[in-house]
Each structure stands twice: as structure tokens, then as C-alpha cells.
């Protein structure tokens, strides 16, 4: 899995590419944790190039949500395809995040 990153104003957009599963989720978790450690509290995760997310990937997202809540950060997700959105729905995770169809909308939501 590749992880693309872009700074848009004060929001970091993290865009994983491929599958977020037990093999790749630790890399995404490490990147998101490093952003938090660097004081980056406004994050968008762009799922536009993610074709699959497993329970391991969901745990990474849950960690992100908890850190944001504990530190006063803002997190938004965007561009979830139907299968990825279904996993979030079935796990009950849609209530934990602001989920928007487009990156620009998510950046606006995360910037506050």
C-alpha cells in the first residue's frame, strides 16, 4: 500500500492506495500516529483509491477517532466507495466520523 499525503491549509490529507488490511494497516497507523505526534490535529483520510478495508483497518480508524476526540482534533473521511462504505456501516463506524463524498468538502469540515 502506498500512502499519499498533502497539506491543504492546516489540514493534512492522507490518501492510502490499495488495500487497508492486516498486512498494510500498521503503515497507515504509524503515519497517522506520527502526524498526531507532530501536532497535526486536522486530518482528512481520502479513501478514493482504497478498494478494501478489513477489521485491522477499522481499528486504525478507531484509534484515529479516539486521538482526535482526546486532543480536540478534527477528522473527516471522503470518497469511500460502496464496498468500503458498507464495511463502515456494518461496523457502526459511520457515527464516529464526518464522511463526505469529495475531498474539498472533507477538508472544509476538518478545518473547522
C-alpha positions, -999 to +999 in steps of 0.1 A: +000+000+000+012+035-009+002+064+014+000+098-003+000+129+017-008+165+010-011+196+032-041+218+024-040+249+046-038+234+081-054+201+071-033+170+063-049+148+036-038+112+039-047+091+009-040+054+012-038+035-021-049-002-024-060-024+004-061-014+041-058-048+057-038-067+083-007-065+061-008-028+054-028-012+083+003-008+105+019+015+080-012+037+079-014+036+117+022+046+120+017+076+096-014+088+114+002+085+148+033+104+136+010+132+123-006+134+157+028+134+175+038+163+152+008+183+163-013+178+132-048+176+146-068+183+115-068+152+092-087+140+062-084+104+051-092+102+014-104+066+006-108+073-031-081+048-040-089+022-014-106-009-027-109-028+005-107-022+043-105-050+069-111-050+106-075-042+111-080-011+090-111-002+110-090-005+142-066+021+128-096+044+120-110+039+155-076+049+170-076+080+149-111+089+160-101+084+197-070+105+194-089+133+177-115+132+204-089+133+232-068+161+217-096+183+202-086+173+167-109+171+136-111+142+113-131+138+081-132+109+057-140+112+020-145+093-013-155+059+002-166+036-025-197+015-019-179-016-005-157+004+019-187+024+030-206-008+036-178-020+060-180+013+079-218+010+081-218-026+092-192-019+119-212+011+132-183+034+124-202+060+103-214+076+135-178+082+146-167+102+115-178+130+093-180+113+059-183+133+028-182+124-009-155+148-020-120+158-007-128+195-008-158+191+014-139+170+038-110+195+040-136+222+048-151+201+075-118+193+091-105+228+090-134+238+111 
